[in-house]
Amino acid sequence: MTLDELDGINPEIAGLARNYFDLMHHQDLELFDHVFHPESVLYGVVDGTLSIRPCAVYRQAMADRKSPASLGNARRDTVVSFDQISPTLALIKMQLEMFGGIMQDYLNIVYLDGQWWVMAKMWEKVGDVEV
């Protein structure tokens, strides 16, 4: 699914998806504050161990590293799937490339305080970028 197709389904959610892809590529912390709800949590498995990161911890990690844009990483952003469960809850499966890996993210998003937010993110590296 393209972002334009998502825009045809729900333009506000498409806007969040665009902002998410821009955030992940450029690591703009001002944009971070408009994408991730302050109470959001990120989950992944790293070397067989569950990684749980509260929003503030993830934000600091992003602040402390170079962005994929500054490293010259290509952008091949894809919305793999989308399911809007209700007027206030949806799930987006995204794929992007960063730091030499192909990442897939499941974003649980919620509509709160007049906007869509990422409330929970599960992520996994599913492959390596071929050079």
N, C-alpha and C positions, 0 to 999 in steps of 0.2 A: 504494500500500500504506500502510495506517495503522500507527502504532506498536503498536496493539493486535494487528494481524495479525502484525507482526514478533515481538511478545511470544509469540504462539502457536507460532511457529517456533523461536525461541531467545530466552528471556527475558534472558539475560546480554547478548546483542548488542543487544536492544531497549533495555536499560538504558544501554548505551554510546551508542546513538543519541539517547536522551532527554537524556543528559548533554551530548552534542555540541551539540544544538540549544539547550539552556540556556546552555552556554558561549558559543556564538556570539552569543546575544542579550544576555547579561548581562556577558560577558567577566570572569568570576570566575576569577582565576588559580589559586586552590586547585583548582577543578574542572579547569582546564587540565592540571594535573599528574596528574590521574586519567584523562584522555582521550587525550592525546598521549604516546606513548612518548618518552623523552628522546633517542632516536636517530632520531626521525621526521624526515621531510623533506616540504616543501610545494612544489608545482610549479604554475606558471601562466604564461600569456603576457600580458604587459602592453605595449601599444603595439608589438606585433610582436617583442618581445624575451622570451626565456625567463627567467622568474624562478624561482630556486631558493633556498628559505629553509630552513636548518636549524631545528630545533625552538626552540632558544634565541633565535634572531633573531625568529621569529614571535611567541614569547611576549613579548618586549620590545616589539614593535610593538603587540601587543594592550594591553599595560600603558600605552602612551603615547597611546592614543586613547580617545575617549568611546565608550561602549557603545551599540549600537542601542536598548537599553531606555531609556537616559538621554535619547536623542534622540527618543523616542516612536515608533520604528519598530514597525509591526505585525508580528505573528508569523503566518506562513502556512507552517509547517514541513511538508514532505512527504518521505516515503521513496519515491523514484521506482522503485527496483528493489533487489533483494537477491539475492546468490548466495553460498552457503556452499560453498566448494570442498572443504574438508576439516575435520576437527575443530579445526584451528588456523589456518585462513585463510579470509577472506571478503571480499566487496566489497559496499559499500553506495553507491548513488547517491542523494544527498540534494538537496533544493531548499529554499532559504530566502530571505528578504528581509532585506537590510541596507544601510544607507547609500544608499537610493534605488535599489538594484539588485536584480535577481533573480539569485541565484547558484545554480549547480549544482556540487556537489562529488562527486568519486569518492573514497571512503575505502577504502584497502586496510587491513584490520584483521587483527591477529594475536592469537592467544592465547599469552601468555607470563607466566610468574611468577604463575599463578593468576588472570589476568584478561585481558579483551579490551582492546587498545590500537589507536589509529590509528597506523599505521606510515608510511603515505604518503598524501598528499592532493594530488589534482589539482583545480584549481578554475577556474571560468570565469564571467564575468558574461554571462548569456544574455538579459537584457532590463532594462528600466527599470520601476520600480514606478509604476503610474498613480495619480495623486493625485485 
